[in-house]
Amino acid sequence: MLNINGSYQHGGYVPDGASLTMTKTGDGTIHYTSDGSDPCLQGGAISGSASFSLPFILGDTKQMKARVLNSDEWIYIAKFILR
């Protein structure tokens, strides 16, 4: 689930400086990128551009991707385009 400034949001306008948080159900850790690349490298390693600390303060970020890593298994990918 994507939250902007504490409220669930699915699309629409996101102002610069907004605070983004992500929540999940189940086990694992959310890893995300703010440059549009996949947080999971080919072969399953965590990308060097991936982060897991939240909240993330939005600046000129345009595209984010997030995945959940549970043990050694990547669960899914979510893509966000922010304007």
C-alpha positions in Angstrom: 0.0 0.0 0.0 1.3 3.4 -1.0 0.7 6.3 1.4 1.5 10.0 0.7 1.6 12.3 3.7 -0.1 9.6 5.8 -3.1 9.0 3.4 -3.6 6.1 1.0 -3.2 7.3 -2.6 -3.5 5.4 -5.8 -2.5 7.8 -8.6 -3.1 11.5 -8.9 -1.0 14.5 -8.0 1.9 14.2 -5.5 3.6 17.4 -4.4 7.4 17.8 -4.1 8.5 17.3 -0.5 5.7 14.8 0.2 6.4 11.9 2.6 6.0 8.5 1.0 5.6 5.3 3.0 4.8 1.8 1.9 3.2 -1.0 3.9 2.8 -4.7 3.2 1.1 -7.8 4.5 3.1 -10.8 5.5 6.8 -11.2 6.2 9.8 -9.7 4.4 11.4 -6.3 3.8 10.3 -3.7 1.2 13.2 -2.7 -1.1 12.6 0.2 -3.5 14.4 2.3 -6.0 13.7 6.0 -6.9 15.3 5.9 -10.4 12.9 3.4 -12.0 15.3 0.5 -11.9 14.4 -2.9 -10.4 15.5 -3.3 -6.8 16.3 -7.0 -7.6 19.3 -7.7 -9.8 19.2 -10.6 -12.2 20.1 -13.7 -10.1 18.3 -12.3 -7.1 20.8 -10.0 -5.4 19.7 -6.6 -4.0 20.5 -3.7 -6.4 23.1 -1.2 -5.2 20.5 1.6 -5.9 17.8 0.0 -3.7 16.9 1.3 -0.3 14.7 0.1 2.5 14.5 3.0 4.8 11.1 4.8 4.9 9.6 7.4 4.9 11.1 8.6 1.6 10.7 12.4 0.9 9.8 13.0 -2.7 11.7 15.5 -4.7 12.1 15.2 -8.5 11.5 11.4 -8.4 9.4 10.3 -11.3 9.3 6.6 -11.2 9.7 4.1 -8.3 9.7 0.3 -8.1 9.3 -1.7 -5.0 9.6 -5.4 -4.1 9.4 -7.4 -1.0 12.2 -9.8 -0.2 11.3 -12.6 2.2 14.4 -14.7 3.1 15.8 -15.3 -0.3 12.6 -15.0 -2.3 11.4 -11.8 -4.1 7.6 -11.7 -3.6 6.3 -9.1 -6.1 7.0 -5.8 -7.8 5.0 -2.6 -7.6 5.6 0.3 -10.0 4.7 3.9 -9.2 4.9 6.9 -11.6 4.8 10.1 -9.6 4.1 13.6 -11.1 
